[in-house]
Amino acid sequence: MSFRRATARSLPPRAGELEERLVQELTKPSQDPNAQPIVIAEPPGNGPITRLFVIWDEWAPLSQQDRSEIIMDAYVRAKGQADAVRISVAMGLTAAEATRMGFAP
Amino acid sequence: MPLRSLLELELETVNDLVLAAEERYWDAYELAVQGRAFAAIYVAGFTAEMLLKVAGFRFEGAAPGDAIHPRFGPAKTYGSLRFPTIGPESYHSLRFWTAFLEHKRAEAGRPLAPAILAELRTRTDRAYETWWISLRYRVSGPVATTARAEMLPLLEDVDWIRKNHFCLWS
């Protein structure tokens, strides 16, 4: 049993671990195209990335807001502030959610 | 099915916020007419918050049917880098969303017209002094006189945001 003072709302306990794994994927992408997390960056082509979709079943217990914040925290670490301020959408999806949204498996 | 289960089936979209903002405004108006100043203020603030959020998201390209939650992480990161002294207050701060819109527009080379920007700043600064999200935990009795005095100015400020909403993001 432990006693501690409540703090302001913070990210869930596993956020740090998920962020770390996402940083690794962003800096050194897996060679297996089906290995999660799968990061899809838009728009297509060579222009600046403005939207990020991260397909990962480990998102399941997390809220959309937490997923979005974890993605951005990882992106700032992996790509830097200049690239991060260009992002307007950071969406975390489980595989089932991604399929419903039309992302091909 | 309970209300929460019904509503949580779908993610909130930009358009949901626009429609909800309008509903909350008229809810607040009804409360004001009934003399429930504190409750009117509490509800009216949400209209301002939602419309300012939507203005920023629409300006950066969100479509009416787009989900809003995936935009919160980037907005928080953007704010922490571009205007770090203004906290998002769990994404409810009127100042945060005004600064978000202002910085996004300026960075894109499409700032608001000076007169509109000045009016927006004046009104959101004033609204911020009346409304913040934690108002829900406060009791109205001890501040009833102040609430009565600030209710109409707040409703006017929120109404200005409603009526000028299109030009904030277009």
HADDOCK unambig.tbl for C-alpha pairs under 7 A between the chains (distance, minus, plus):
assign (segid A and resid 64 and name CA) (segid B and resid 69 and name CA) 5.85 0.50 0.50
assign (segid A and resid 64 and name CA) (segid B and resid 70 and name CA) 6.62 0.50 0.50
assign (segid A and resid 65 and name CA) (segid B and resid 69 and name CA) 5.41 0.50 0.50
assign (segid A and resid 65 and name CA) (segid B and resid 70 and name CA) 6.62 0.50 0.50
assign (segid A and resid 65 and name CA) (segid B and resid 72 and name CA) 6.44 0.50 0.50
assign (segid A and resid 65 and name CA) (segid B and resid 73 and name CA) 6.81 0.50 0.50
assign (segid A and resid 68 and name CA) (segid B and resid 70 and name CA) 5.29 0.50 0.50
assign (segid A and resid 68 and name CA) (segid B and resid 72 and name CA) 6.59 0.50 0.50
assign (segid A and resid 68 and name CA) (segid B and resid 73 and name CA) 4.58 0.50 0.50
assign (segid A and resid 69 and name CA) (segid B and resid 73 and name CA) 4.03 0.50 0.50
assign (segid A and resid 72 and name CA) (segid B and resid 73 and name CA) 5.83 0.50 0.50
assign (segid A and resid 72 and name CA) (segid B and resid 74 and name CA) 6.07 0.50 0.50
assign (segid A and resid 72 and name CA) (segid B and resid 77 and name CA) 6.78 0.50 0.50
assign (segid A and resid 85 and name CA) (segid B and resid 78 and name CA) 5.15 0.50 0.50
assign (segid A and resid 87 and name CA) (segid B and resid 74 and name CA) 5.89 0.50 0.50
assign (segid A and resid 88 and name CA) (segid B and resid 71 and name CA) 5.82 0.50 0.50
assign (segid A and resid 88 and name CA) (segid B and resid 74 and name CA) 5.50 0.50 0.50
assign (segid A and resid 89 and name CA) (segid B and resid 70 and name CA) 5.27 0.50 0.50
assign (segid A and resid 89 and name CA) (segid B and resid 71 and name CA) 4.78 0.50 0.50
assign (segid A and resid 89 and name CA) (segid B and resid 74 and name CA) 6.36 0.50 0.50
assign (segid A and resid 90 and name CA) (segid B and resid 70 and name CA) 4.93 0.50 0.50
assign (segid A and resid 90 and name CA) (segid B and resid 71 and name CA) 6.25 0.50 0.50
assign (segid A and resid 90 and name CA) (segid B and resid 73 and name CA) 6.58 0.50 0.50
assign (segid A and resid 90 and name CA) (segid B and resid 74 and name CA) 6.46 0.50 0.50
assign (segid A and resid 91 and name CA) (segid B and resid 70 and name CA) 4.63 0.50 0.50
